[in-house]
Amino acid sequence: MKPTLVVMAAGMGSRFGGLKQMEAITGQGEVLLDFSVYDALEAGFEKIVIVLKKAIEKEFHEAVGKRLCRQADVQYVFQEIDDLPGGKSPPAGREKPWGTGQAVLAAKKAVSVPFAVINADDYYGKSAWSVIGSFLQHEAVAGNYAMVGYRLGNTLTAHGSVARGVCEIENGYLRGLTERTKIIQRMEDAAYTEDGETWHSIPLDTLVSMQLFGFHPDFFGHLEEGFASFLDSPFDPLKGEYLLPGRVGELLKSKQVSMRVLSSPDRWFGVTYKEDKPAVVSAIDDLKQKGVYPETLWQRW
């Protein structure tokens, strides 16, 4: 059974200053998601489920979606702030989506087979798609998941802080996943802060999650349970988020699931900030020059 790809594309790009999931990075108008879908199809994926905000559906479809619909079975689902369990209503003044955990949960009705999850605005590399595709087609069962890990030094930007899931690994399996929301690059290492004042060193070879996960569909039940618990707990009513790495970390801590760590030597890149774009444009151009991708990405499909 061929796996499904779930793409989180509902973010509003506050640090980037715009909808970076639609930011063209080639002269042909291709965006980073084009390359992820291209690699996923080569790795055996069949269906693409794209999580959007309803407000950007038309704009996204014109810029990206109608091109992808010619290549694969594409379905849109929507992440909205009023899509809450138990008849709950969003807090007054809430405008921000509920985070990556809710984004994946929005895809529940569209997914019935093992699936991968990615960010729309990240480039993951061909080797990552090979290993996650193989896992989903041959090893994914209820309670047994996987993630692709990247060396922290291959995921940083010189233009500001980033959020990364820092991995604790034992015998090839993830034992803990801690979301560090503010990591910066330094001369010989990186550092993170939890309070905005005190900084803690973190080695560049630390393995981190870039939210390339592989799940069995039973994971949606765990997500629903976690989201309900989150909404019943104290949180910032305007900015609090239900995060995918956080829920994975909870499930690992309670030993309800296991997660294999599949490593990738590829360099991740993305457009976290506007200043990142020239480097991303150059990197994609270099991959095309080396023949990793054709000059016009979809000409062979």
C-alpha positions in Angstrom: 0.0 0.0 0.0 1.5 3.3 -1.0 1.9 5.9 1.7 0.3 9.4 1.9 2.1 12.7 2.4 0.6 15.2 4.8 1.9 18.7 4.2 1.6 21.4 6.9 1.0 24.6 4.9 -1.3 26.7 7.1 1.4 28.8 8.7 1.3 32.6 8.2 5.1 33.1 8.2 5.4 35.7 10.9 9.2 35.6 11.0 9.5 35.5 7.2 7.0 38.3 6.8 4.6 36.6 4.4 3.4 33.3 3.0 6.7 31.5 2.6 5.0 28.2 1.5 4.3 30.1 -1.8 7.6 31.8 -2.2 9.1 31.0 -5.6 12.7 30.0 -5.4 13.4 29.2 -9.1 13.0 31.0 -12.4 10.3 28.5 -13.3 8.2 29.6 -10.3 8.8 26.4 -8.3 8.5 26.5 -4.5 10.2 24.2 -2.0 7.1 22.1 -1.7 7.5 21.2 -5.4 10.8 19.5 -4.6 9.4 17.6 -1.6 6.5 16.3 -3.6 8.8 15.4 -6.5 11.0 13.4 -4.1 8.1 11.8 -2.3 6.5 10.5 -5.6 9.9 9.0 -6.6 10.0 7.3 -3.1 6.6 5.6 -3.7 4.1 8.1 -2.2 0.8 8.4 -4.0 -1.6 10.9 -2.3 -0.7 14.4 -1.1 -2.9 15.9 1.7 -2.2 19.7 2.1 -3.3 21.4 5.3 -4.2 25.0 4.7 -6.1 27.9 6.2 -9.3 28.4 4.2 -8.4 32.0 3.7 -5.4 31.2 1.6 -6.8 28.3 -0.4 -7.4 30.2 -3.6 -4.0 31.9 -3.5 -2.2 28.7 -2.7 -4.0 26.8 -5.4 -3.1 29.3 -8.1 0.6 29.6 -7.0 1.3 25.9 -6.2 -1.7 23.6 -6.0 -2.9 23.5 -9.5 0.6 22.4 -10.6 0.8 19.6 -8.0 -2.7 18.4 -8.9 -1.4 17.5 -12.3 1.3 15.2 -10.8 -0.6 13.4 -8.0 -3.8 12.8 -6.1 -4.0 16.1 -4.1 -6.6 16.9 -1.4 -6.9 20.1 0.7 -8.0 20.0 4.3 -8.2 23.0 6.6 -6.8 24.1 9.9 -9.0 26.7 11.6 -9.0 28.1 15.1 -12.6 27.2 15.7 -12.1 23.5 14.9 -12.0 22.3 18.5 -13.2 19.1 20.2 -16.1 18.8 22.6 -17.9 21.9 21.3 -15.3 24.3 22.7 -15.0 27.8 21.4 -11.7 29.7 20.8 -10.8 32.3 23.3 -11.8 35.9 22.5 -9.2 37.6 20.3 -7.5 34.4 19.2 -6.2 34.6 15.6 -3.3 32.3 15.7 -3.8 28.6 14.6 -3.4 26.0 17.3 0.0 24.6 16.2 1.4 21.7 14.4 -0.5 19.1 16.4 -3.8 20.5 15.3 -2.5 20.8 11.8 -1.9 17.1 11.4 -5.1 16.3 13.2 -7.0 18.2 10.5 -5.9 15.6 8.0 -7.5 12.7 9.8 -10.5 12.2 7.5 -8.3 12.3 4.4 -5.7 9.6 5.6 -6.3 5.9 5.9 -2.8 4.5 5.3 0.7 5.1 6.9 1.7 8.6 6.2 4.6 11.1 6.4 4.3 14.6 7.8 6.4 17.6 6.6 6.5 21.4 6.6 5.6 23.0 3.3 8.6 25.4 3.5 11.4 23.0 4.2 13.7 21.1 1.8 14.6 17.6 3.2 16.8 16.0 0.6 16.4 12.8 -1.4 17.9 10.3 1.1 15.3 11.3 3.7 12.5 10.4 1.3 14.1 7.1 0.5 14.3 6.0 4.1 11.0 7.3 5.3 9.2 5.9 2.2 10.7 2.4 2.8 9.7 2.5 6.5 6.1 3.4 5.8 5.7 0.8 3.1 7.3 -2.1 5.0 7.5 -1.4 8.8 4.8 1.1 10.0 2.3 -0.6 12.3 0.1 0.7 15.1 2.4 2.3 17.8 5.5 2.0 15.7 6.6 5.2 14.0 9.7 6.8 12.6 11.4 10.2 12.1 14.2 11.4 10.0 16.9 13.2 12.1 19.3 15.9 10.9 22.5 17.2 12.4 21.7 20.5 14.1 24.6 22.3 12.3 22.9 21.4 8.9 19.7 23.1 9.9 20.6 26.6 11.2 20.4 30.0 9.7 22.7 33.0 10.2 19.7 35.3 10.2 18.0 34.6 13.5 16.7 32.0 15.8 15.0 28.7 14.9 12.8 26.2 16.6 14.0 22.5 16.6 13.0 19.3 18.3 16.1 18.1 20.1 16.4 14.3 20.1 17.4 11.9 22.8 18.3 8.6 21.2 19.0 5.1 22.5 19.8 2.1 20.3 18.4 3.7 17.2 15.1 4.7 18.8 13.9 8.1 20.0 13.6 8.2 23.8 12.8 11.9 24.2 12.0 14.9 22.0 12.3 18.4 23.5 11.1 21.4 21.6 13.6 24.2 21.8 11.9 27.3 20.3 14.9 29.6 20.2 18.2 28.2 19.0 20.9 30.4 17.4 24.1 29.7 15.6 27.4 30.7 17.2 31.1 30.4 16.0 31.8 26.8 17.1 28.4 25.6 18.4 24.8 26.7 18.9 22.9 27.9 21.9 19.3 27.9 23.1 17.3 29.9 25.6 14.1 29.2 27.4 13.7 32.6 29.1 15.2 35.0 26.5 18.1 35.8 28.8 20.1 32.7 29.8 21.8 30.8 26.9 22.8 27.2 27.0 25.4 25.6 24.6 24.3 22.8 22.3 26.7 20.9 20.0 26.3 21.2 16.3 26.2 17.5 15.8 23.1 17.1 18.0 20.4 15.2 16.1 17.2 17.3 15.7 13.8 16.8 14.2 12.7 18.9 11.2 9.2 17.5 11.5 9.7 14.7 8.9 7.8 12.0 10.7 6.3 8.7 9.6 3.1 7.5 11.4 0.5 4.7 11.3 -3.0 6.1 11.2 -3.6 5.1 14.8 -1.6 8.2 15.7 -4.7 10.4 15.0 -6.3 8.9 18.1 -3.3 10.0 20.2 -3.4 13.4 18.7 -7.1 13.8 19.5 -6.6 12.8 23.1 -3.6 15.1 23.5 -5.4 18.1 22.0 -8.3 17.7 24.4 -5.9 17.6 27.3 -4.1 20.6 26.0 -7.3 22.7 25.9 -8.2 21.6 29.4 -4.8 22.7 30.8 -3.6 26.3 31.4 -2.2 27.9 28.3 -1.8 31.4 26.7 -5.2 32.0 25.2 -3.8 34.1 22.3 -0.6 32.3 21.5 -0.5 28.9 23.1 0.1 26.1 20.7 -0.4 22.3 20.6 2.8 21.2 19.1 3.5 17.9 17.3 6.9 17.3 18.8 5.5 17.9 22.2 2.8 15.2 21.7 5.3 12.8 20.4 7.5 13.4 23.4 4.6 12.8 25.8 3.8 9.4 24.1 7.4 8.4 24.2 7.7 9.3 27.9 4.6 7.2 28.7 5.9 4.4 26.5 2.7 4.2 24.5 4.6 4.2 21.2 8.1 3.7 19.8 9.8 5.8 17.1 12.8 4.7 15.0 15.3 7.4 14.2 16.3 7.4 10.5 19.2 9.7 9.9 19.9 11.8 6.8 23.3 13.2 5.7 21.5 15.8 3.5 21.6 19.4 4.4 18.2 20.8 5.3 17.4 24.3 4.1 14.4 26.5 4.2 13.2 30.1 4.2 12.7 30.9 7.9 13.6 34.6 7.2 13.6 36.7 4.0 17.4 36.8 4.2 17.5 33.0 3.8 16.1 33.1 0.3 19.3 33.9 -1.7 21.1 30.9 -0.2 18.1 28.6 -0.9 17.9 29.8 -4.5 21.6 29.1 -4.9 21.4 25.7 -3.3 18.5 24.6 -5.5 20.2 25.9 -8.6 23.3 23.9 -7.6 21.3 20.7 -7.3 19.8 21.3 -10.8 23.3 22.0 -12.2 24.5 18.7 -10.7 21.6 16.8 -12.3 19.8 15.9 -9.1 16.7 17.7 -10.5 15.8 18.6 -14.1 15.9 22.2 -15.1 12.1 22.3 -15.3 11.1 20.1 -12.4 7.9 18.5 -13.7 8.8 18.1 -17.4 9.3 14.3 -16.9 6.0 13.6 -15.2 
